[in-house]
Each structure stands twice: as structure tokens, then as C-alpha cells.
Amino acid sequence: MNRVIYVSRGGNTKKIAGAVAKGAGVSAAPIEEFDTLQSSDILFVGASIYAGSIDGKLRKLLKGLQPSQVKSVAVFGTSAGNKSARQEIKSILEPKGITVLNEEFHCRGSFLFANRGRPNEEDMRQAEDFAKRVCNDGNE
Ligand SMILES: Cc1cc2nc3c(=O)[nH]c(=O)nc-3n(C[C@H](O)[C@H](O)[C@H](O)COP(=O)(O)O)c2cc1C
């Protein structure tokens, strides 16, 4: 089964998680509800950037993840700029033999006075399409 988990301090990545979950045909769960006993085919991981890095709770969860629990990871998320969480997540998971897909979804998220209204409807539509594409590729 494919799963969608996310960390979102302000709600932006949570919005995208909802769209990704819709595209994947599952529901999204905050990482606190992630059940490490259940394995995933594709694990969609939603993350934002805070002071240049992913959230510490997510980093801890990823460090504990085992290849037996997940076949591959697809990253999505938001930040104020162009930086996505994929590179940092990849640097934690790939040394353990967990594949992080090249395809990711990232969009700008509102921060202070920047990016007002983001993620917007178009971002959500694109996030949903991204999830559909990744799931279809995984079934081929
Ligand atoms: C404490 C803090 C630090 C942040 N640092 C960065 C940063 O280094 N780079 C960046 O692009 N965005 C940064 N942002 C902006 C967030 O990544 C952006 O608002 C994102 O959409 C937040 O997602 P969330 O609402 O799901 O928590 C920061 C936001 C906060 C609150």
C-alpha cells in the first residue's frame, strides 16, 4: 500500500499532503500517526524547510526507517524559496538502501509577507497530478 505522511508547522505542507493523498487514493497522516509496523510500497513524505533544514522529528523518523518497511520514497513539500527537502531526505535514506524517487513536488509556501496565498489551487492540482503520476509509474 502507498502511504502519505507529512510534517507541517503552519499548514502549508499539510494542504499539499491532502492533494497528494487524493491523487494517491489514500489519506494523509501527520508523522506522529505514522505506524512503523505497517510497510509501504511508495511512502510519500511531505516536508518543509525551516532554517535550511527539515523538521527534527521527521529527521529522527527517517533515520529509524528500515528498507524492509518501505520500497521507495517520494518527496513533496513547500518552502519560502526554491529549496526542497528531497536532497536532505535522500542523504539520510539512500545510504540505507531506501530509494528516493527523482520525481518530487515542491511549491512555494507563504512565509511572513512572502508568497501570499500559496499553496494555491493550481499548486494543489499539480500536487495531485504528481501523486497520480508517481503511483502509475510504480504500477508499471
Ligand atoms: C522558523 C521558520 C524558518 C524557515 N526557514 C526557511 C528557510 O530556511 N528556507 C525557506 O525557503 N523557507 C523557510 N521557511 C518558510 C517555510 O519553509 C514555508 O513557510 C513553508 O511553506 C512552511 O510550511 P508549513 O506551513 O507546512 O510548516 C521558514 C519558516 C519558518 C516558520
The ligand as an ORCA input file, in Angstrom:
! r2SCAN-3c Opt
* xyz 0 1
  C      11.057     29.147     11.587
  C      10.976     29.117     10.093
  C      12.140     29.027      9.332
  C      12.065     28.983      7.919
  N      13.221     28.854      7.196
  C      13.154     28.754      5.829
  C      14.338     28.569      5.043
  O      15.453     28.447      5.546
  N      14.197     28.483      3.696
  C      12.971     28.592      3.068
  O      12.911     28.534      1.849
  N      11.831     28.753      3.801
  C      11.904     28.841      5.159
  N      10.748     28.989      5.896
  C       9.464     29.062      5.195
  C       8.729     27.732      5.230
  O       9.513     26.692      4.639
  C       7.417     27.866      4.467
  O       6.628     28.864      5.066
  C       6.666     26.553      4.406
  O       5.613     26.658      3.491
  C       6.145     26.170      5.783
  O       5.399     25.004      5.690
  P       4.348     24.587      6.813
  O       3.287     25.660      6.835
  O       3.826     23.284      6.344
  O       5.105     24.499      8.110
  C      10.807     29.052      7.280
  C       9.633     29.137      8.057
  C       9.694     29.173      9.435
  C       8.425     29.267     10.229
*
